[in-house]
Amino acid sequence: MVAVNGGVSFWYAADGVPQPGPALPGDRDVDVCVVGGGYTGLWTAYYLKKAEPSLRIALLERRFCGYGASGRNGGWLYNGFAGRGAFARTYGLGSAVAMQRVMDESVGEVVETAAAERIDADIVPGGVLEVARSRPQLERLRAYVEAERGYGDGRVERLGAKEAAERIGVAGTLGGAWSPYGARIQPAKLARGLARVVRGLGVEVYESTPVGAILPGGGRRRPRAVTPYGTVTAGQVLRATEGFTAGLRGERRTWLPMNSAMVATEPLPAEFWAEVGWQGREVLGDFAHAYMYAQRTADDRIALGGRGVPYRFGSRTDSDGGTQVETVRQLRRILDRFFPGAARARIDHVWAGVLGVPRDWCATVELDRASGLGWAGGYVGSGVTTTNLAGRTLRDLVLGRDTELTGLPWVGHSVRRWEPEPLRWLGVRAMYAAYHAADRQEAAGRATTSPIARVADLVSGRH
């Protein structure tokens, strides 16, 4: 029995879902309009206002700040970003190394900024532990560690089975990889704290204000965001809508809204933690194709996630985080396999959200001066840290600064659009069916990575 299905996410359970602030009262004219009140929009508004306090900034959010992925994610503040391999192939290894270094630093930037702004988000910098539980996963772990060495020494520590289990006692662990560039967070607390801070800086935050279209400028006409309550005209309009981008006029095929779902157990007893460990509060992942992610929460639950039903036809999104019974069963099975000692633990909360996936699985940030439109996103589930880098990069682009950040390879990276329906629905469903089939083959004893997964990687563009 599940106590709550939906309710936006477990992260709001303790304090309740926020009451939205005032909606847009009518037409406005500002310097910068930010569309989207998640991490990308909040960080962008924060860094712009800190750099230029005189800027008039309006932030528009259709529900409340943190309603989307920013308030529903797995709480992984880590240094991964979408597209590193593709950036290395397209722009050269040096460009990808530069972006990786900045991403490494961005983990600390979030931790330090949260502390400076008195945002209590249950942050524990315990690093990232990823485990292998089969021979093919162990093969991929070795390849991953070797690849990390190309981005600098000391990035990842390879662990044997015993060393990995000493950190977190995951059943069946054959080996692990630990990186110091990670921290556990409580996602909704970070979103709420950022919203409080940007309001305090003087940013005009309008909630319950859906944006139907973002229109470009040109000639004497300035760009604008159109809502039911009025139009916001600005020098620049910045799109920060991530998994909800498909709901904007003309953007249905820009990024695909991929579903990800989570469960949170009841608080687990001291004897469970004595057996499992997890004292460092590392965030936890694995090397499966349809991978999982987890954390030990501040109140001693396991919050664990995975893909579930990956995509809804027509780029539809969920209603307040509700998810399917079969998805809950899938996540329950993962929980029981990883932690047999929690097999009888009650699931207190399940929820889902959407993340933005570009056709080439590469995150991007851009500001087009001719139209006055900018955007950032397509994080493919690695957005908790990348959003911070996006906010600082958009700040520099808006202010016309030529900096290290504006020279990174994701700035201005061009991505083709997704196929029309039903092709994208068929493609995504087939891709994840292949990944699940590959995982089943490997769990059944296959010695090497399944060729089904290799084909799925090529077809999807993830390779």
Buried (B, 14 or more C-beta within 10 A) or exposed (E): EBBBBBBBBBBBBEEEBBEBBEBBEEEBBBBBBBBBBBBBBBBBBBBBBEBBEEBBBBBBBBBBBBBBBBBBBBBBBBBBBBBBEBBBEBBEEEBBBBBBBBBBEBBBBBBEBBEEBEBEBBBBBBBBBBBBBBBBBBBBBBEBBEBBEEBEEEBBBBBEBEBBBEBBBBBBBBBBBBBBBBBBBBBBBBBBBBBBBBBEBEBBBBBBBBBEEBBBBEEEEBBBBBBEBBBBBBBBBBBBBBBBBBBBEEBBBBBBBBBBBBBBBBBBEEEBBEEBBBEBBBBBBBBBBBBBBBBBBBEBBBBBBBBBBBBBEEBEBBEBBBBBEEBBEBBBEBBBBBBEBBEEBEBBBBBBBBBBBBBBBBBBBBBBEEBBBBBBBBBBBBBBBBBBBBBBBBBBBBBEEEEEBBEBBBBEBEBEBBBEEEEBBEBBBEBBBBBBBBBEBBBEEBEEBBEBBBEBBEEBBBE
